Amino acid sequence: MSVFSALLPPSSIVEPLMTRVAALPRADGIRWSAPQSWHVTLAFYGEDDAAGRAEWLRPRLAGMRAPRIWLEGAGSFTRVLYLGVYGEGITELGLAAGAGDEGRPYLPHLTLARTRDDVPPDLPRELSGYRSEMWTAAEAVLMRSHQGGEGVRYTVVERFPLSQQAR
């Protein structure tokens, strides 16, 4: 079981995105992420003790401002189709949660699909003009992934409220 921190998009963001994703062309070798599993990863910790990671994360996120973010455009990397995440405070929050600690730059994104081979270039092109409404992420979550017969399932281990103070 892997552990990671994330932001969960509200239903006002998920529902219109579900409609947009449903209209995309389907092809063999593409595993679409279920809308209930959509999240913006802050930091990935791999195989880790969730309780210990929550203890580590709590002071790092205490007092962090809630980011105002939106989803826009699409891209791909290592057999992943994703939407970009932009806005105020998302990079700072990701870095506070440990993004970049593994030596890679932080790329805020929401994974839509995984593929066996390269992502077909028409998929990011189809989503290139997509832009969601802006939302304020009121909390970060620590999540655990479970691999099962129906694919990956995520459960929230702990919630970390973010500050709603004006910027």
N, CA, C and O of each residue as an XYZ file, in Angstrom:
668
protein
N       0.831     -1.196      0.000
C       0.000      0.000      0.000
C       0.866      1.246      0.000
O       1.741      1.421      0.848
N       0.604      2.095     -0.960
C       1.326      3.355     -1.054
C       0.560      4.438     -0.320
O      -0.652      4.344     -0.124
N       1.290      5.467      0.082
C       0.715      6.588      0.813
C       1.088      7.871      0.076
O       2.207      8.009     -0.418
N       0.142      8.809      0.006
C       0.393     10.090     -0.638
C      -0.534     11.146     -0.058
O      -1.561     10.821      0.537
N      -0.166     12.421     -0.233
C      -1.044     13.513      0.168
C      -1.666     14.111     -1.090
O      -1.072     14.083     -2.168
N      -2.875     14.654     -0.932
C      -3.611     15.110     -2.104
C      -4.659     16.145     -1.740
O      -4.949     16.390     -0.569
N      -5.220     16.749     -2.788
C      -6.393     17.603     -2.700
C      -7.499     16.883     -3.465
O      -7.249     16.324     -4.534
N      -8.709     16.889     -2.934
C      -9.832     16.241     -3.602
C     -10.725     17.304     -4.238
O     -11.182     18.217     -3.550
N     -10.976     17.197     -5.536
C     -11.831     18.203     -6.178
C     -13.286     18.043     -5.730
O     -13.749     16.922     -5.517
N     -14.000     19.151     -5.589
C     -15.405     19.073     -5.188
C     -16.279     18.571     -6.343
O     -15.848     18.558     -7.496
N     -17.490     18.164     -6.025
C     -18.403     17.645     -7.053
C     -18.678     18.684     -8.141
O     -18.936     18.316     -9.287
N     -18.627     19.973     -7.805
C     -18.851     21.011     -8.816
C     -17.757     21.005     -9.885
O     -17.955     21.553    -10.969
N     -16.629     20.405     -9.601
C     -15.535     20.262    -10.565
C     -15.603     18.881    -11.223
O     -15.401     18.750    -12.431
N     -15.889     17.859    -10.422
C     -15.904     16.477    -10.914
C     -17.021     16.254    -11.935
O     -16.780     15.648    -12.980
N     -18.216     16.725    -11.660
C     -19.358     16.426    -12.529
C     -19.185     16.938    -13.960
O     -19.388     16.159    -14.892
N     -18.822     18.202    -14.187
C     -18.620     18.627    -15.587
C     -17.437     17.912    -16.253
O     -17.448     17.672    -17.461
N     -16.423     17.578    -15.458
C     -15.277     16.862    -16.013
C     -15.683     15.447    -16.426
O     -15.194     14.938    -17.435
N     -16.559     14.814    -15.670
C     -17.050     13.479    -16.045
C     -17.702     13.524    -17.424
O     -17.484     12.637    -18.249
N     -18.492     14.547    -17.667
C     -19.163     14.695    -18.964
C     -18.139     14.857    -20.076
O     -18.271     14.257    -21.142
N     -17.128     15.665    -19.826
C     -16.087     15.912    -20.841
C     -15.291     14.639    -21.122
O     -15.023     14.323    -22.281
N     -14.912     13.913    -20.087
C     -14.128     12.688    -20.249
C     -14.953     11.608    -20.949
O     -14.413     10.839    -21.745
N     -16.250     11.542    -20.660
C     -17.117     10.538    -21.297
C     -17.166     10.720    -22.812
O     -17.404      9.758    -23.543
N     -16.943     11.937    -23.288
C     -16.993     12.217    -24.733
C     -15.675     11.908    -25.449
O     -15.608     11.984    -26.676
N     -14.629     11.559    -24.694
C     -13.329     11.276    -25.320
C     -13.350      9.921    -26.017
O     -14.075      9.017    -25.604
N     -12.545      9.781    -27.084
C     -12.488      8.483    -27.769
C     -11.913      7.408    -26.863
O     -10.987      7.661    -26.092
N     -12.467      6.209    -26.960
C     -11.992      5.069    -26.175
C     -11.108      4.201    -27.056
O     -11.349      4.076    -28.257
N     -10.098      3.610    -26.466
C      -9.189      2.733    -27.205
C      -8.692      1.645    -26.280
O      -8.688      1.807    -25.060
N      -8.273      0.535    -26.865
C      -7.702     -0.553    -26.071
C      -6.438     -0.069    -25.378
O      -5.712      0.780    -25.895
N      -6.192     -0.619    -24.209
C      -4.961     -0.308    -23.486
C      -5.031      0.938    -22.635
O      -4.027      1.337    -22.046
N      -6.211      1.574    -22.553
C      -6.371      2.771    -21.713
C      -7.238      2.397    -20.519
O      -8.357      1.912    -20.685
N      -6.719      2.624    -19.319
C      -7.472      2.398    -18.082
C      -7.860      3.765    -17.527
O      -7.017      4.503    -17.017
N      -9.114      4.083    -17.631
C      -9.597      5.381    -17.162
C      -9.759      5.360    -15.653
O     -10.284      4.400    -15.090
N      -9.309      6.415    -15.005
C      -9.475      6.542    -13.552
C     -10.941      6.827    -13.247
O     -11.587      7.608    -13.947
N     -11.453      6.201    -12.217
C     -12.833      6.443    -11.791
C     -12.939      7.844    -11.201
O     -12.055      8.261    -10.452
N     -13.998      8.575    -11.521
C     -14.137      9.938    -10.991
C     -14.028     10.019     -9.472
O     -13.509     11.006     -8.951
N     -14.502      9.012     -8.751
C     -14.406      9.059     -7.292
C     -12.970      8.934     -6.809
O     -12.701      9.159     -5.629
N     -12.043      8.582     -7.689
C     -10.632      8.491     -7.291
C      -9.811      9.692     -7.765
O      -8.616      9.767     -7.477
N     -10.424     10.625     -8.481
C      -9.683     11.783     -8.972
C      -9.157     12.607     -7.807
O      -9.871     12.871     -6.839
N      -7.915     13.002     -7.916
C      -7.269     13.810     -6.880
C      -6.079     14.546     -7.479
O      -5.556     14.162     -8.525
N      -5.669     15.588     -6.815
C      -4.452     16.330     -7.169
C      -3.393     15.913     -6.166
O      -3.478     16.261     -4.988
N      -2.400     15.173     -6.626
C      -1.350     14.715     -5.718
C      -0.499     15.888     -5.261
O      -0.056     16.701     -6.072
N      -0.275     15.969     -3.954
C       0.655     16.950     -3.406
C       2.045     16.320     -3.337
O       3.014     16.883     -3.845
N       2.136     15.145     -2.704
C       3.422     14.445     -2.597
C       3.160     12.951     -2.482
O       2.182     12.529     -1.865
N       4.032     12.161     -3.075
C       3.942     10.703     -3.038
C       5.025     10.191     -2.109
O       6.185     10.589     -2.220
N       4.646      9.299     -1.184
C       5.586      8.804     -0.182
C       5.927      7.325     -0.358
O       6.774      6.803      0.366
N       5.291      6.650     -1.297
C       5.573      5.242     -1.529
C       5.063      4.374     -0.397
O       4.112      4.729      0.300
N       5.705      3.238     -0.226
C       5.335      2.316      0.854
C       5.777      2.967      2.166
O       6.972      3.067      2.443
N       4.827      3.399      2.952
C       5.149      4.163      4.148
C       4.125      3.859      5.235
O       3.018      3.406      4.947
N       4.496      4.106      6.455
C       3.606      3.973      7.601
C       2.682      5.197      7.614
O       3.146      6.318      7.819
N       1.386      4.989      7.399
C       0.447      6.101      7.296
C       0.381      6.918      8.579
O       0.342      8.147      8.524
N       0.369      6.262      9.724
C       0.292      7.000     10.997
C       1.532      7.867     11.187
O       1.424      9.027     11.585
N       2.695      7.317     10.906
C       3.931      8.089     11.014
C       3.980      9.231     10.018
O       4.455     10.319     10.344
N       3.493      8.997      8.807
C       3.482     10.048      7.792
C       2.509     11.148      8.181
O       2.791     12.322      7.942
N       1.377     10.807      8.771
C       0.418     11.820      9.229
C       1.057     12.700     10.299
O       0.893     13.920     10.293
N       1.783     12.070     11.210
C       2.479     12.812     12.268
C       3.506     13.766     11.671
O       3.645     14.896     12.139
N       4.219     13.328     10.649
C       5.222     14.139      9.956
C       4.560     15.292      9.203
O       5.080     16.408      9.179
N       3.410     15.012      8.590
C       2.731     15.987      7.735
C       1.999     17.069      8.528
O       1.938     18.219      8.093
N       1.452     16.715      9.673
C       0.629     17.633     10.458
C       1.303     18.990     10.687
O       0.689     20.008     10.368
N       2.532     19.068     11.221
C       3.134     20.393     11.433
C       3.531     21.082     10.127
O       3.568     22.311     10.065
N       3.821     20.317      9.105
C       4.217     20.904      7.817
C       3.053     21.620      7.134
O       3.262     22.604      6.424
N       1.812     21.124      7.347
C       0.648     21.725      6.704
C      -0.107     22.688      7.617
O      -0.983     23.420      7.155
N       0.224     22.692      8.906
C      -0.459     23.583      9.852
C      -0.286     25.034      9.418
O       0.829     25.510      9.206
N      -1.414     25.721      9.293
C      -1.388     27.136      8.935
C      -1.205     27.415      7.447
O      -1.221     28.578      7.043
N      -1.033     26.389      6.624
C      -0.890     26.616      5.177
C      -2.205     27.147      4.619
O      -3.286     26.699      5.002
N      -2.091     28.106      3.712
C      -3.290     28.685      3.106
C      -3.915     27.732      2.093
O      -3.218     27.014      1.377
N      -5.222     27.744      2.053
C      -5.970     26.949      1.088
C      -5.706     27.497     -0.313
O      -5.949     28.678     -0.560
N      -5.218     26.674     -1.229
C      -4.948     27.175     -2.573
C      -6.232     27.390     -3.369
O      -7.207     26.656     -3.205
N      -6.221     28.397     -4.226
C      -7.315     28.642     -5.184
C      -6.802     28.111     -6.513
O      -5.859     28.654     -7.089
N      -7.431     27.049     -6.993
C      -6.885     26.334     -8.149
C      -7.956     26.022     -9.194
O      -9.155     26.128     -8.938
N      -7.485     25.635    -10.374
C      -8.348     25.161    -11.443
C      -7.581     24.138    -12.279
O      -6.351     24.084    -12.241
N      -8.321     23.334    -13.030
C      -7.755     22.351    -13.955
C      -7.753     22.982    -15.340
O      -8.722     23.625    -15.743
N      -6.645     22.792    -16.071
C      -6.592     23.379    -17.409
C      -5.614     22.617    -18.294
O      -4.507     22.272    -17.879
N      -6.052     22.366    -19.520
C      -5.190     21.716    -20.501
C      -4.854     20.297    -20.090
O      -5.241     19.835    -19.016
N      -4.132     19.618    -20.955
C      -3.793     18.224    -20.695
C      -2.390     17.937    -21.182
O      -1.834     18.662    -22.007
N      -1.838     16.875    -20.659
C      -0.515     16.444    -21.074
C      -0.360     14.972    -20.772
O      -1.295     14.312    -20.319
N       0.831     14.465    -21.029
C       1.095     13.060    -20.736
C       2.539     12.893    -20.318
O       3.416     13.655    -20.724
N       2.767     11.891    -19.505
C       4.114     11.474    -19.138
C       4.044     10.010    -18.710
O       3.065      9.589    -18.094
N       5.045      9.260    -19.024
C       5.178      7.855    -18.614
C       3.840      7.119    -18.591
O       3.451      6.572    -17.558
N       3.150      7.102    -19.695
C       1.890      6.364    -19.861
C       0.759      6.882    -18.980
O      -0.101      6.111    -18.554
N       0.757      8.187    -18.706
C      -0.292      8.830    -17.902
C      -0.861     10.013    -18.683
O      -0.116     10.843    -19.204
N      -2.197     10.077    -18.757
C      -2.897     11.236    -19.303
C      -3.364     12.059    -18.118
O      -4.010     11.535    -17.210
N      -3.043     13.341    -18.120
C      -3.402     14.172    -16.966
C      -3.917     15.536    -17.400
O      -3.698     15.976    -18.529
N      -4.610     16.195    -16.470
C      -4.977     17.598    -16.599
C      -4.031     18.403    -15.730
O      -3.676     17.977    -14.631
N      -3.620     19.568    -16.220
C      -2.771     20.440    -15.431
C      -3.572     21.116    -14.324
O      -4.780     21.318    -14.449
N      -2.886     21.461    -13.244
C      -3.507     22.158    -12.119
C      -2.748     23.463    -11.931
O      -1.523     23.466    -11.812
N      -3.486     24.575    -11.905
C      -2.885     25.900    -11.805
C      -3.567     26.691    -10.712
O      -4.680     26.364    -10.299
N      -2.904     27.728    -10.245
C      -3.532     28.609     -9.284
C      -2.583     29.113     -8.222
O      -1.374     28.885     -8.264
N      -3.170     29.799     -7.280
C      -2.434     30.435     -6.197
C      -2.208     29.453     -5.061
O      -3.168     28.921     -4.503
N      -0.966     29.208     -4.716
C      -0.646     28.443     -3.532
C      -0.473     26.947     -3.730
O      -0.101     26.258     -2.780
N      -0.724     26.415     -4.912
C      -0.633     24.969     -5.100
C       0.815     24.484     -5.003
O       1.073     23.452     -4.384
N       1.751     25.201     -5.597
C       3.155     24.771     -5.545
C       3.692     24.852     -4.119
O       4.389     23.944     -3.668
N       3.375     25.925     -3.414
C       3.829     26.073     -2.034
C       3.295     24.940     -1.158
O       4.017     24.395     -0.323
N       2.028     24.594     -1.356
C       1.428     23.520     -0.568
C       2.084     22.181     -0.904
O       2.387     21.396     -0.006
N       2.302     21.920     -2.186
C       2.966     20.682     -2.589
C       4.360     20.561     -1.989
O       4.737     19.498     -1.495
N       5.118     21.639     -2.030
C       6.476     21.612     -1.477
C       6.447     21.405      0.039
O       7.282     20.683      0.584
N       5.493     22.035      0.714
C       5.370     21.843      2.162
C       5.038     20.384      2.492
O       5.459     19.862      3.524
N       4.276     19.731      1.601
C       3.890     18.335      1.815
C       4.999     17.359      1.438
O       4.871     16.156      1.665
N       6.082     17.868      0.865
C       7.208     16.998      0.534
C       7.431     16.763     -0.941
O       8.326     16.001     -1.307
N       6.644     17.392     -1.807
C       6.878     17.252     -3.247
C       8.275     17.772     -3.566
O       8.726     18.772     -3.007
N       8.933     17.093     -4.451
C      10.281     17.502     -4.825
C      11.356     16.889     -3.960
O      12.533     16.940     -4.317
N      10.981     16.304     -2.823
C      11.974     15.680     -1.949
C      12.676     14.505     -2.631
O      13.796     14.146     -2.267
N      12.004     13.907     -3.630
C      12.593     12.765     -4.325
C      13.458     13.195     -5.505
O      13.935     12.352     -6.265
N      13.662     14.501     -5.663
C      14.566     15.002     -6.690
C      13.910     15.368     -8.006
O      14.600     15.810     -8.924
N      12.598     15.201     -8.130
C      11.888     15.594     -9.354
C      11.144     16.891     -9.088
O      10.679     17.119     -7.971
N      11.023     17.750    -10.104
C      10.232     18.969     -9.901
C       8.756     18.619     -9.700
O       8.268     17.623    -10.234
N       8.067     19.430     -8.942
C       6.650     19.207     -8.670
C       5.819     19.653     -9.861
O       5.946     20.787    -10.322
N       4.972     18.768    -10.356
C       4.050     19.061    -11.450
C       2.630     18.774    -10.956
O       2.187     17.626    -10.981
N       1.916     19.811    -10.507
C       0.547     19.574    -10.033
C      -0.315     19.059    -11.189
O      -0.348     19.661    -12.262
N      -1.010     17.945    -10.964
C      -1.830     17.358    -12.019
C      -2.907     16.456    -11.431
O      -2.840     16.047    -10.272
N      -3.894     16.160    -12.256
C      -4.952     15.221    -11.924
C      -4.911     14.124    -12.991
O      -5.121     14.403    -14.171
N      -4.644     12.886    -12.586
C      -4.541     11.775    -13.522
C      -5.922     11.341    -13.985
O      -6.806     11.061    -13.175
N      -6.094     11.290    -15.313
C      -7.351     10.826    -15.894
C      -7.284      9.375    -16.351
O      -8.269      8.642    -16.260
N      -6.107      8.960    -16.849
C      -5.995      7.606    -17.393
C      -4.545      7.151    -17.379
O      -3.615      7.957    -17.348
N      -4.383      5.846    -17.404
C      -3.066      5.215    -17.551
C      -3.148      4.309    -18.774
O      -4.206      3.764    -19.087
N      -2.025      4.155    -19.458
C      -2.013      3.362    -20.683
C      -0.918      2.301    -20.634
O       0.053      2.427    -19.887
N      -1.088      1.254    -21.442
C      -0.056      0.217    -21.554
C       1.145      0.740    -22.319
O       2.290      0.433    -21.988
N       0.875      1.532    -23.344
C       1.919      2.112    -24.180
C       1.868      3.621    -24.024
O       1.302      4.130    -23.056
N       2.457      4.339    -24.974
C       2.389      5.792    -24.937
C       0.935      6.256    -25.006
O       0.086      5.589    -25.597
N       0.660      7.411    -24.392
C      -0.671      7.998    -24.463
C      -0.918      8.427    -25.907
O      -0.094      9.138    -26.482
N      -2.044      8.006    -26.510
C      -2.337      8.456    -27.876
C      -2.369      9.985    -27.924
O      -3.038     10.613    -27.103
N      -1.652     10.594    -28.881
C      -1.539     12.061    -28.908
C      -2.862     12.788    -29.081
O      -2.966     13.964    -28.733
N      -3.885     12.108    -29.618
C      -5.164     12.790    -29.789
C      -5.858     13.056    -28.451
O      -6.676     13.973    -28.365
N      -5.556     12.283    -27.408
C      -6.227     12.508    -26.119
C      -5.836     13.839    -25.478
O      -6.727     14.618    -25.137
N      -4.539     14.138    -25.298
C      -4.220     15.468    -24.755
C      -4.720     16.598    -25.661
O      -5.123     17.656    -25.178
N      -4.690     16.364    -26.977
C      -5.176     17.382    -27.921
C      -6.667     17.645    -27.705
O      -7.111     18.793    -27.732
N      -7.435     16.574    -27.490
C      -8.884     16.712    -27.264
C      -9.190     17.542    -26.013
O     -10.226     18.203    -25.940
N      -8.287     17.503    -25.034
C      -8.499     18.216    -23.771
C      -7.731     19.530    -23.685
O      -7.764     20.199    -22.652
N      -7.045     19.905    -24.752
C      -6.159     21.076    -24.683
C      -6.887     22.359    -24.305
O      -6.301     23.221    -23.651
N      -8.138     22.506    -24.696
C      -8.883     23.722    -24.369
C      -9.704     23.621    -23.093
O     -10.431     24.554    -22.751
N      -9.597     22.501    -22.385
C     -10.405     22.322    -21.185
C      -9.935     23.245    -20.069
O      -8.735     23.399    -19.845
N     -10.880     23.852    -19.375
C     -10.586     24.632    -18.177
C     -11.766     24.516    -17.232
O     -12.907     24.776    -17.614
N     -11.491     24.125    -16.000
C     -12.551     24.013    -14.998
C     -12.780     25.371    -14.347
O     -12.041     26.327    -14.584
N     -13.795     25.431    -13.542
C     -14.002     26.584    -12.676
C     -12.899     26.576    -11.616
O     -12.292     25.537    -11.356
N     -12.647     27.715    -11.018
C     -11.681     27.805     -9.923
C     -12.374     27.347     -8.639
O     -13.569     27.575     -8.451
N     -11.610     26.701     -7.762
C     -12.143     26.340     -6.458
C     -11.059     26.505     -5.404
O      -9.867     26.517     -5.711
N     -11.496     26.631     -4.156
C     -10.583     26.713     -3.025
C     -10.559     25.355     -2.348
O     -11.593     24.843     -1.919
N      -9.366     24.776     -2.257
C      -9.200     23.469     -1.614
C      -9.088     23.697     -0.110
O      -8.039     24.121      0.374
N     -10.142     23.423      0.623
C     -10.216     23.731      2.052
C      -9.417     22.763      2.920
O      -9.139     23.053      4.083
N      -9.048     21.609      2.353
C      -8.283     20.643      3.136
C      -7.380     19.820      2.227
O      -7.658     19.623      1.044
N      -6.297     19.350      2.819
C      -5.442     18.354      2.183
C      -5.753     17.036      2.872
O      -6.217     17.024      4.012
N      -5.502     15.933      2.191
C      -5.748     14.625      2.787
C      -4.515     13.744      2.634
O      -3.742     13.888      1.687
N      -4.350     12.842      3.573
C      -3.358     11.784      3.447
C      -4.144     10.564      3.009
O      -5.129     10.196      3.649
N      -3.717      9.932      1.922
C      -4.451      8.799      1.359
C      -3.576      7.565      1.281
O      -2.349      7.643      1.230
N      -4.242      6.434      1.273
C      -3.588      5.136      1.109
C      -4.219      4.484     -0.117
O      -5.436      4.531     -0.295
N      -3.386      3.877     -0.961
C      -3.919      3.174     -2.131
C      -3.937      1.678     -1.857
O      -3.035      1.133     -1.221
N      -4.980      1.027     -2.351
C      -5.162     -0.419     -2.199
C      -5.319     -1.004     -3.596
O      -6.216     -0.597     -4.334
N      -4.480     -1.933     -3.965
C      -4.586     -2.609     -5.256
C      -5.530     -3.788     -5.088
O      -5.341     -4.611     -4.192
N      -6.543     -3.879     -5.941
C      -7.510     -4.963     -5.844
C      -7.906     -5.469     -7.213
O      -7.352     -5.041     -8.226
N      -8.852     -6.368     -7.245
C      -9.331     -6.946     -8.497
C      -9.953     -5.933     -9.433
O      -9.888     -6.089    -10.653
N     -10.558     -4.892     -8.874
C     -11.192     -3.853     -9.706
C     -10.257     -2.682     -9.969
O     -10.695     -1.651    -10.479
N      -8.994     -2.817     -9.635
C      -8.039     -1.730     -9.826
C      -7.639     -1.109     -8.502
O      -7.742     -1.740     -7.450
N      -7.188      0.118     -8.561
C      -6.713      0.810     -7.369
C      -7.887      1.509     -6.686
O      -8.730      2.130     -7.334
N      -7.916      1.391     -5.372
C      -8.919      2.066     -4.558
C      -8.174      2.925     -3.545
O      -7.143      2.510     -3.016
N      -8.688      4.109     -3.277
C      -8.042      5.031     -2.350
C      -8.923      5.240     -1.127
O     -10.148      5.304     -1.234
N      -8.287      5.347      0.037
C      -9.014      5.697      1.253
C      -8.281      6.842      1.949
O      -7.051      6.905      1.956
N      -9.061      7.736      2.528
C      -8.501      8.861      3.272
C      -8.088      8.366      4.647
O      -8.879      7.748      5.361
N      -6.842      8.642      5.012
C      -6.298      8.261      6.321
C      -6.496      9.395      7.311
O      -6.896      9.168      8.453
N      -6.215     10.620      6.873
C      -6.362     11.779      7.752
C      -6.610     13.024      6.904
O      -6.164     13.118      5.760
N      -7.325     13.967      7.489
C      -7.640     15.248      6.819
C      -6.890     16.369      7.540
O      -6.761     16.365      8.764
N      -6.398     17.331      6.749
C      -5.644     18.460      7.287
C      -6.314     19.747      6.808
O      -6.172     20.110      5.641
N      -7.040     20.440      7.682
C      -7.686     21.684      7.269
C      -6.639     22.726      6.871
O      -5.565     22.819      7.465
N      -6.985     23.493      5.860
C      -6.101     24.566      5.381
C      -6.715     25.913      5.745
O      -7.936     26.040      5.841
N      -5.881     26.898      5.944
C      -6.317     28.214      6.397
C      -7.139     28.926      5.314
O      -6.776     28.944      4.137
N      -8.235     29.498      5.748
C      -9.118     30.240      4.825
C      -8.870     31.749      4.913
O      -9.642     32.528      4.355
N      -7.815     32.168      5.597
C      -7.532     33.599      5.737
C      -7.265     34.214      4.368
O      -6.703     33.581      3.475
N      -7.689     35.478      4.235
C      -7.467     36.204      2.973
C      -5.979     36.330      2.717
O      -5.179     36.431      3.648
N      -5.624     36.322      1.461
C      -4.216     36.442      1.052
C      -3.746     37.855      1.140
O      -2.588     38.141      0.833
